[in-house]
Amino acid sequence: MPSRSRNLGHIYRHRGLDEAEKRWDVRLNFTPDDPEVNDSIGMRYARQDKFERAAHDVEKAVRLAPGVSRRAEQYRGLLCQ
């Protein structure tokens, strides 16, 4: 079940608010080895054209939970070339 912080982060992101980034960063500080958090943060950096940082976070998400996130594995193929 997704956490409340994750849901709020997505809502804020769709509204274009910086609060989403703050929430993801807080969650990453508390759960640095959560593949879902690393995947979402990697996608955030990819949308900002920060591909090197995006590749780092997506790669970590896949390393932490191989096969769990098809999206992360697909983006890893694109970002980590």
C-alpha positions in Angstrom: 0.0 0.0 0.0 1.5 3.3 -1.0 2.4 5.7 1.8 0.7 9.0 2.4 3.9 10.8 1.7 4.2 9.2 -1.7 0.6 10.0 -2.6 1.0 13.6 -1.6 4.3 13.9 -3.5 2.5 12.8 -6.7 -0.3 15.2 -6.1 2.1 18.1 -5.6 4.2 17.1 -8.6 1.2 17.1 -10.8 0.3 20.6 -9.5 3.9 21.7 -10.3 4.7 22.5 -6.7 8.2 22.3 -5.2 6.7 20.7 -2.1 6.8 17.3 -4.0 10.6 17.5 -4.2 10.9 18.3 -0.5 8.6 15.3 0.4 10.6 12.9 -1.7 13.9 14.2 -0.3 12.6 13.7 3.3 11.4 10.2 2.5 14.8 9.4 0.9 16.6 10.5 4.1 14.4 8.2 6.2 14.4 5.2 3.8 17.5 5.5 1.5 17.3 1.8 0.5 13.6 1.9 -0.6 13.6 1.0 -4.3 10.3 2.9 -4.8 11.7 6.1 -3.5 14.9 5.8 -5.5 12.8 5.0 -8.6 10.5 8.0 -8.1 13.4 10.4 -7.4 15.2 9.1 -10.5 12.2 9.8 -12.6 12.0 13.3 -11.1 15.6 14.0 -12.2 15.0 12.5 -15.6 12.0 15.0 -16.1 14.4 17.8 -15.2 17.0 16.6 -17.8 19.4 15.7 -15.0 20.2 12.4 -16.6 23.4 11.5 -14.7 21.7 11.9 -11.4 18.6 10.1 -12.7 20.7 7.2 -13.9 22.2 6.9 -10.4 18.9 6.7 -8.6 17.2 4.4 -11.1 20.2 2.1 -11.1 20.0 2.0 -7.3 16.3 1.2 -7.4 16.9 -1.8 -9.8 19.8 -3.0 -7.7 17.7 -2.9 -4.5 14.8 -4.8 -6.1 15.6 -6.4 -9.4 12.6 -7.2 -11.5 10.2 -5.3 -9.2 9.9 -2.1 -11.2 9.6 -2.6 -15.0 9.6 1.2 -15.4 12.9 1.5 -13.6 14.4 -1.3 -15.6 13.3 0.3 -18.9 14.6 3.7 -17.9 17.9 2.2 -16.7 18.3 0.9 -20.2 17.9 4.4 -21.6 19.8 6.3 -18.9 22.8 4.0 -18.3 24.2 3.7 -21.8 
